[in-house]
Amino acid sequence: MPNGKFQRNTRQRRVILEELEKLTSHPTAAELYEIVRKRLPKISLGTVYRNLERLSQQGRIRKLDSSGAENRFDIDLCSHYHVKCALCGKVEDAPDAPAKLEIGDIKHLSGYDIIDHRLEFIGICPDCKRREPDQEEDSGRVIW
């Protein structure tokens, strides 16, 4: 409840949350808008953006901001890592990393009071690899 104001759960906000709960793809606002429009044909993209921002500020969803890319949204608030495709931009939950970061160690070594952390692995997703299965060498650089 920002600024002490009561934040009502509008029908639009409820539908956005319901649709986000069904997804594991960590959609952008535009992707979620296309899904929500099937249930609420008159909803605007701006309304979806505003509601996602409010839900993120309220701590009900997580906004995944990646430099140079459109924000994506995650309903799972538990601490976990993500894997992102460098070609199509898809973001998914990464399988549990064998060695979780020790926040206490980072705090001790850096002197920072750690309030949150995130780790994102970057790679080429299976779908993109299937689309371009032949890798070619070009001046030592792999082209997908």
C-alpha positions as CSV (number, residue, x, y, z in Angstrom):
1,M,0.0,0.0,0.0
2,P,2.1,2.9,-1.2
3,N,1.6,6.3,0.5
4,G,-0.8,4.6,2.9
5,K,-3.5,4.5,0.3
6,F,-5.7,1.5,-0.1
7,Q,-4.9,-0.3,-3.4
8,R,-8.0,-2.1,-4.6
9,N,-7.7,-5.2,-6.6
10,T,-9.5,-4.2,-9.8
11,R,-10.9,-6.8,-12.2
12,Q,-8.1,-5.8,-14.7
13,R,-5.4,-6.3,-12.1
14,R,-6.9,-9.6,-11.0
15,V,-7.0,-10.9,-14.6
16,I,-3.4,-9.7,-15.2
17,L,-2.3,-11.6,-12.1
18,E,-4.3,-14.8,-13.1
19,E,-2.7,-14.8,-16.5
20,L,0.8,-14.2,-15.2
21,E,0.4,-17.1,-12.7
22,K,-0.3,-19.4,-15.7
23,L,3.0,-18.5,-17.4
24,T,6.6,-19.6,-16.8
25,S,7.9,-17.5,-19.7
26,H,8.4,-14.2,-17.7
27,P,6.5,-12.2,-20.3
28,T,7.0,-8.5,-21.2
29,A,4.1,-6.2,-20.7
30,A,3.3,-6.3,-24.4
31,E,3.3,-10.1,-24.4
32,L,1.0,-10.2,-21.3
33,Y,-1.2,-7.6,-22.9
34,E,-1.8,-9.9,-25.9
35,I,-2.9,-12.7,-23.5
36,V,-5.0,-10.6,-21.2
37,R,-6.8,-9.0,-24.2
38,K,-8.4,-12.4,-24.9
39,R,-10.3,-12.1,-21.6
40,L,-10.6,-8.3,-21.5
41,P,-10.8,-7.1,-25.2
42,K,-11.1,-3.4,-24.2
43,I,-8.0,-3.3,-22.0
44,S,-5.2,-1.0,-23.2
45,L,-1.5,-1.7,-23.2
46,G,-1.0,1.3,-20.9
47,T,-3.3,-0.2,-18.4
48,V,-1.3,-3.4,-18.4
49,Y,1.9,-1.5,-18.0
50,R,0.5,0.6,-15.1
51,N,-0.9,-2.5,-13.3
52,L,2.4,-4.4,-13.7
53,E,4.3,-1.5,-12.3
54,R,1.9,-1.2,-9.3
55,L,2.0,-4.9,-8.6
56,S,5.8,-4.8,-8.7
57,Q,5.9,-1.8,-6.3
58,Q,3.5,-3.6,-4.0
59,G,5.9,-6.6,-4.0
60,R,3.2,-9.0,-5.5
61,I,5.3,-9.7,-8.6
62,R,9.0,-9.3,-9.5
63,K,10.1,-6.9,-12.3
64,L,13.1,-8.4,-14.1
65,D,15.0,-5.5,-15.6
66,S,17.9,-6.3,-17.9
67,S,20.1,-3.6,-19.4
68,G,19.0,-2.7,-22.9
69,A,16.0,-5.0,-22.9
70,E,12.3,-4.6,-22.1
71,N,11.3,-5.4,-18.6
72,R,9.9,-8.9,-17.9
73,F,7.7,-10.0,-15.1
74,D,7.8,-13.0,-12.8
75,I,5.1,-14.1,-10.4
76,D,7.6,-16.3,-8.4
77,L,8.9,-14.1,-5.6
78,C,11.2,-16.8,-4.2
79,S,14.9,-16.3,-4.7
80,H,15.9,-18.0,-7.9
81,Y,18.1,-17.5,-11.0
82,H,17.2,-17.0,-14.6
83,V,18.5,-18.0,-18.0
84,K,18.0,-15.7,-21.0
85,C,18.3,-16.4,-24.7
86,A,20.7,-14.0,-26.4
87,L,18.9,-14.3,-29.7
88,C,15.1,-14.3,-29.0
89,G,15.2,-12.7,-25.5
90,K,13.2,-15.4,-23.8
91,V,13.7,-15.6,-20.1
92,E,13.1,-18.8,-18.0
93,D,13.9,-20.0,-14.5
94,A,17.3,-21.6,-14.4
95,P,17.6,-25.0,-12.8
96,D,18.9,-24.6,-9.3
97,A,22.6,-23.7,-9.5
98,P,24.7,-26.3,-7.6
99,A,26.4,-23.5,-5.6
100,K,24.0,-20.8,-4.3
101,L,25.7,-17.5,-3.5
102,E,26.4,-17.0,0.1
103,I,24.9,-13.5,0.8
104,G,26.7,-13.3,4.2
105,D,30.0,-13.8,2.4
106,I,29.3,-11.1,-0.1
107,K,28.2,-8.7,2.7
108,H,31.4,-9.4,4.7
109,L,33.7,-9.0,1.6
110,S,32.1,-5.9,0.2
111,G,30.9,-4.1,3.3
112,Y,27.5,-3.6,1.6
113,D,24.2,-4.4,3.4
114,I,22.8,-6.7,0.8
115,I,19.0,-6.2,0.2
116,D,18.5,-8.4,-2.8
117,H,20.5,-10.2,-5.5
118,R,19.9,-11.6,-9.0
119,L,21.9,-13.8,-11.3
120,E,21.1,-14.2,-15.0
121,F,22.7,-16.7,-17.3
122,I,22.9,-15.8,-21.0
123,G,22.9,-18.5,-23.7
124,I,21.1,-19.7,-26.8
125,C,17.7,-21.4,-26.1
126,P,16.8,-24.8,-27.5
127,D,14.2,-23.3,-29.9
128,C,16.8,-20.9,-31.4
129,K,19.4,-23.7,-31.7
130,R,16.8,-25.9,-33.6
131,R,16.1,-23.0,-36.0
132,E,19.7,-22.6,-36.9
133,P,21.4,-26.0,-36.2
134,D,24.4,-25.4,-38.4
135,Q,27.0,-23.3,-36.8
136,E,29.5,-21.7,-39.1
137,E,32.9,-20.3,-38.3
138,D,33.5,-16.8,-39.5
139,S,36.8,-15.2,-38.4
140,G,36.8,-17.3,-35.2
141,R,33.3,-16.2,-34.3
142,V,30.4,-18.6,-34.0
143,I,27.4,-17.5,-36.0
144,W,24.0,-19.0,-35.0
